[in-house]
């Protein structure tokens, strides 16, 4: 078996490419060309048989990812599976299992079996429990073994922090950051390097990592260990130094026919978001860009789904391809089912707004339909087009106007109603 990238380079159009082309309204040949160039990825592990393939990258609709998983304080598999089902019902394109406690493989296997969405993991989170050793005692071979187990289990993409090598770490040490390294996987690898006095195994043995990804056609999501965890740390030397390394690793992975996307910040002021997207696209040769948020202010705990949606919309409009949702629980707790729902809706709004801004063909069509429905007071049509139909219907039901052609805000002074009467008299 080979990879989507390997086949695309040979001029072969795969079944996954055909499915993505139909979803995107593009020709299968155009999808193949973009996959061959590395500007589009189709994460599709050979072992994920329930998958409905999606494309991520240049000229495609912005996709969203949902994070969930089991933690020591909230080790409820059934609760996490309820979040999975809701994410699928709400048509999230990807789900990342960030489990770091207990029976991670049991949950991961059930997740892969039931999910039509892409599945991602961060194998580093699973390393301590999987190997059963202290961090400093884990060998490079054992780290790679965890990656291979996740690949065997059918995950479609893995986040691996290969860019935090000893040179990148030296840049970090000179930055005097406020929030240091906030990436969980990045901090673990930094600690491992410090405790052992050795190079990051995922950098030193990058070719071996690529061999695993090639074997199962797992897309390599190169993690941003040095992403900023506060506005004060955004776009600093450590972040850019790592991005340069990720660009170098991207070319190495492509040479081995491994699909690549790049992960990005984090916490970024509004005025720096576009520059961050442009830097990534330039330094990483057009590889798809996967961003967490970015959050545009640090002072909104409980509302970080909003701060991230603001940043996500700007990033998507500037060319980011994949948004990782943020829930209202960010920085505070493991999200509940309701938190997950709020995060998905906020992220879908951001993705759609970004698609309109970057001119994705057909993106604004649904907005035009909504405007026409509003003009004609077609409430059922409005509800059917709404991102969150349930909430829209509930708000209308809870405060009904005297007339069907108005709402309780304007009543008889409704501008739509007035103009319809004047124009149509």
Secondary structure, 3 states (H helix, E strand, C coil): CCCHHHHHHCCCCCHHHHHHHHHHCCCHHHHHHHHHHCCEECCCCCCCCCCCCCCEECCCCCEEEEEECCECCECCHHHHHHHHHHHHHCCCCEEEECCCCCCHHHHHHHHHHHCCCEEEECHHHHHHHHHCCCHHHCCHHHHHHHHHHHHHCCCCEEEECCCCCHHHHHHHHCCCCCCCCCCHHHHHHHHHHHHHCCCCHHHHCHHHHHHHHHHHCCEEEECCCCCCCCHHHCCCHHHHHHHHHHHHHHHHHHHCCCCEEEEECCECCHHHHHHHHHHHHHHCCCCEEEEECCECCCCCCCCHHHHHHHHHHHHHHHCCCEEECCCCCCCCCCCCHHHHHHHHHHHHHHHHHHHHHCCCCCCCHHHHHHHHHHHCCCHHHHHHHCCCHHHHHHHHHHCCCCCCCCCCCCHHHCHHHHHHHHHCC
